[in-house]
Amino acid sequence: MTTDLPRYNNEVSSEYLRIFDHPELTQKTAHPAIGIYRVATQGSRSRQGGVIDGANSSMSFRIEDGSQVTFLTAAQVGDRVTYPDGRSAHIVTGAGDCNGNIALVGSRLSNGDEIIDTLFSGSCIVAYEGKPMHEDFLPGVPQQANKSA
């Protein structure tokens, strides 16, 4: 897997969030978008330096950068994160059962660590003001807007 791909977190501008408020994209215009949660993939990193290397979902993404094509597999709850010192942990929170338990930037690991970035920017779950996420969506993680000022 290529390691020089750009990395993405959940911080986005107010202008970016407005693309989710257009009627042709959503019926939720009475509830403006307040944040996003990007899908974690193989190669995503954790706050303590771990890397998702055991992504096993059937969802994959194709990335073309002009010189090569890279396929990235989405991570799920239960997938492995390995650390440079050989330790490992497993993803324990994600987008919930109704979203296939896909791991997200913000997912927690079995050792208390957290996924902080992803190599794919094109897939995310949008949070809307006044619309709570499902009960099993990132349990134990405070739900807040992820936009930058």
C-alpha positions as CSV (number, residue, x, y, z in Angstrom):
1,M,0.0,0.0,0.0
2,T,1.2,3.5,-0.8
3,T,2.1,5.5,2.3
4,D,2.4,8.9,0.6
5,L,-1.3,9.3,0.1
6,P,-2.9,12.4,1.7
7,R,-4.5,12.0,5.1
8,Y,-7.9,13.3,6.2
9,N,-9.6,14.0,9.5
10,N,-13.1,15.1,10.3
11,E,-12.3,18.8,10.4
12,V,-14.1,20.7,7.6
13,S,-15.1,24.3,6.9
14,S,-18.6,25.7,7.2
15,E,-18.6,26.1,3.4
16,Y,-17.8,22.4,3.0
17,L,-20.8,21.5,5.2
18,R,-23.1,23.6,3.1
19,I,-22.9,21.1,0.3
20,F,-24.9,18.7,2.4
21,D,-27.7,21.3,2.9
22,H,-28.8,21.5,-0.8
23,P,-32.3,20.1,-1.4
24,E,-31.1,17.9,-4.3
25,L,-28.7,16.1,-1.9
26,T,-30.9,15.8,1.2
27,Q,-34.4,16.2,2.5
28,K,-33.0,17.4,5.8
29,T,-32.6,21.1,4.9
30,A,-34.5,22.1,8.1
31,H,-31.5,20.6,9.9
32,P,-28.2,22.0,8.7
33,A,-25.1,19.8,8.5
34,I,-22.9,20.4,11.5
35,G,-20.1,17.9,11.0
36,I,-18.8,14.8,9.3
37,Y,-17.3,11.4,10.3
38,R,-15.0,10.0,7.6
39,V,-14.7,6.3,7.0
40,A,-11.5,4.8,8.3
41,T,-9.5,2.6,5.9
42,Q,-6.5,0.3,6.0
43,G,-3.6,2.6,6.6
44,S,-5.6,5.0,8.9
45,R,-3.6,6.0,12.0
46,S,-4.4,6.2,15.6
47,R,-3.5,9.0,18.1
48,Q,-0.8,6.7,19.7
49,G,0.9,5.8,16.4
50,G,-1.0,2.6,15.4
51,V,-2.0,1.8,11.9
52,I,-5.0,-0.2,10.7
53,D,-3.5,-3.1,8.9
54,G,-6.3,-5.7,9.3
55,A,-9.2,-4.1,7.5
56,N,-11.6,-6.9,6.4
57,S,-14.8,-5.3,5.2
58,S,-16.2,-5.9,1.7
59,M,-16.2,-2.2,1.0
60,S,-13.2,-0.8,-0.9
61,F,-12.4,2.5,-2.5
62,R,-10.4,3.2,-5.7
63,I,-8.0,6.1,-5.6
64,E,-6.2,7.4,-8.7
65,D,-3.4,10.0,-8.3
66,G,-2.4,10.1,-12.0
67,S,0.5,7.7,-11.7
68,Q,-1.0,4.8,-9.9
69,V,-4.3,3.2,-8.7
70,T,-4.6,2.2,-5.1
71,F,-7.5,0.2,-3.6
72,L,-8.2,0.8,0.1
73,T,-10.5,-1.4,2.2
74,A,-12.8,0.2,4.7
75,A,-12.2,-0.8,8.3
76,Q,-14.9,-2.2,10.6
77,V,-15.4,-2.9,14.3
78,G,-13.1,-5.8,15.2
79,D,-10.4,-5.0,12.7
80,R,-6.7,-4.9,13.9
81,V,-4.5,-1.9,14.6
82,T,-0.8,-2.6,14.9
83,Y,1.8,-0.3,16.6
84,P,5.5,0.1,15.7
85,D,6.5,-1.7,18.9
86,G,4.5,-4.8,17.9
87,R,1.5,-4.3,20.2
88,S,-1.9,-4.5,18.6
89,A,-5.5,-3.4,19.5
90,H,-8.9,-3.9,17.9
91,I,-11.5,-1.3,16.8
92,V,-14.4,-1.4,19.3
93,T,-16.7,1.5,18.2
94,G,-18.0,2.5,14.8
95,A,-20.9,3.8,12.8
96,G,-23.3,1.3,14.3
97,D,-25.2,-1.8,13.1
98,C,-27.3,0.1,10.6
99,N,-24.1,1.4,8.9
100,G,-22.4,-2.0,8.8
101,N,-20.3,-1.3,11.8
102,I,-17.9,0.7,9.6
103,A,-15.0,2.3,11.5
104,L,-14.7,6.0,11.4
105,V,-12.2,8.7,12.2
106,G,-13.1,9.0,15.9
107,S,-13.6,5.3,16.5
108,R,-12.1,3.9,19.7
109,L,-9.8,1.0,20.1
110,S,-9.6,-1.8,22.7
111,N,-6.7,-0.1,24.4
112,G,-8.4,3.3,24.7
113,D,-6.7,4.8,21.6
114,E,-8.6,6.6,18.8
115,I,-8.5,6.6,15.0
116,I,-7.4,10.1,14.0
117,D,-7.2,10.1,10.2
118,T,-8.0,8.2,7.0
119,L,-6.5,7.9,3.5
120,F,-9.9,8.4,1.8
121,S,-11.8,11.6,1.8
122,G,-14.7,10.6,-0.4
123,S,-16.9,8.7,2.1
124,C,-18.4,10.1,5.3
125,I,-21.4,10.1,7.5
126,V,-23.0,13.6,8.0
127,A,-24.2,14.8,11.4
128,Y,-27.2,17.2,11.2
129,E,-28.3,19.7,13.9
130,G,-31.2,18.5,15.9
131,K,-31.0,14.9,14.5
132,P,-29.3,12.5,16.9
133,M,-27.2,9.7,15.5
134,H,-28.3,6.1,16.2
135,E,-27.7,4.8,19.7
136,D,-24.9,2.6,18.7
137,F,-23.1,5.3,16.6
138,L,-19.6,5.7,18.2
139,P,-20.9,4.9,21.7
140,G,-19.1,6.6,24.5
141,V,-17.7,9.3,22.1
142,P,-19.2,12.8,22.6
143,Q,-21.1,13.8,19.5
144,Q,-20.2,17.3,18.5
145,A,-19.7,19.4,15.4
146,N,-16.5,18.6,13.5
147,K,-16.3,21.8,11.5
148,S,-13.3,24.2,11.8
149,A,-13.8,27.9,12.5
